[in-house]
Amino acid sequence: MFANTLTLTINAVAKTLVRVNQDSYGSEYKFSDDVEKISMVIRHSTDKVKGLSVNRHNVFMERTIFATPTVPAKYWSCTTTLRDQEGSGPSVLLQTWIGFNTILLALDDGLVVGEN
């Protein structure tokens, strides 16, 4: 189980998310102040894919900047799903994820404006 708090850094500003719910298969974390709210849900499950048992690890984050009298509210979300065949061990999945992140970071601006 993760800690009761997780620190998320956005644009060099750290936000401490507090765990507000936890069950056998997931956790939910939240941050809120006068400017914004952030929620993050971590879930785990097992699926059947092509006849194989596959572990699924999903993280979903939402961020909302509250409206002001002169600026409308802003909303963003991010999600990631990692899957590995049951019994394969986490180290290869982690190595694959690190490699995938390398590509995402290299494509950053183009990816978010819709290039392909």
N, C-alpha and C positions, 0 to 999 in steps of 0.2 A: 504494500500500500504506500502511496506517495504521502508526503508530509501534509499537515493540516493547512499549510500555506504554500503557494507557488509564486515565484516572482517572474513576471512577464515584462520584458524591456521593449518598449516601442519608441523609436526615435530618441534613443539614449535616456529615456525616462522609465524608471522601474515602477511597476505597479504590483502590489502584493494582493494576490487573489486568495481568498479564504475558502476552505472547503465547507460547503453548506449541506452536502448530502453525500452518502457513501453507502453502496450496497455490495453484494458479492461480485457484481460484474462491471461496476463503474463508479465514478465520482463526479461531482459537480462543484465548480469553484466560481466565486463571484468577487468582483471589485466594483465599488461605486463611490463617487464623490460628487461634488457640485457641478462638475464639468462633463463627466462621462460615466458609462457603465460598461463592464466587460464580463462576459460569462464564458466558461470553458467546461465542456463535458468530455470525459474520458470514458470510453466503453470498450468492453471486450466480449467477444462471442465466438462461437464455432459454427462454421457453415460447411455444407457439402459443395464442392466445386469439382466437376468432372469425376465424380465418384470418390474424391479424396476429402478427408476431414481437414479443414483449413481454419486456423486461428485468425480472427480479425481483431485488430486493435485500431480504434477510431478516436480521433481528437477533433472536436468541433469548437470553434471560438467565435463569438460575436462581440462586436464593439460598436457602441453608439455614443456619439458626441451629442449632448443635449442642445436643443435649439435655444437661441437667445432672442431678444427682441429684434435683432437685425440680421441674424444668420439662422437658416433652417438647420434642423437636425441632420447629422451625417451618420451613415451606417456602413459597416464592413463585416464580412465573415470570412473565415478560413476553415478548411477541413482537410484532414489527411487520414488515409486508411492504409495501414500496413497489414499484409497478410502473409502467413507462412504455413506450410504443411505441418500438421501436428507431428511432433517428434523430431523436427528438423533442427531445433535449437535456435536461440535468439541471435547468436553472433553473426551468422551470414545475413540475416534480415537486417541487422543494424548496419553492417557494411554496405549492403545494397541501398539502404535508406540514405546513408552518408553520400554515396555516389550520386543518387538521385537529387539530393539537395545541392550538390555541386552544380548540376545542370540548371536547376531552378535559379540559383544565384547568378549564374552566367547569363541567363535569359531574362533577368528581372524586369527591366523596363519594357522590353518587347512583349514579354508574356502578359503583363497586366494591361497593355493597350490592345491586345488581341492579334498580335502578329503570329504567323505560323509558317 
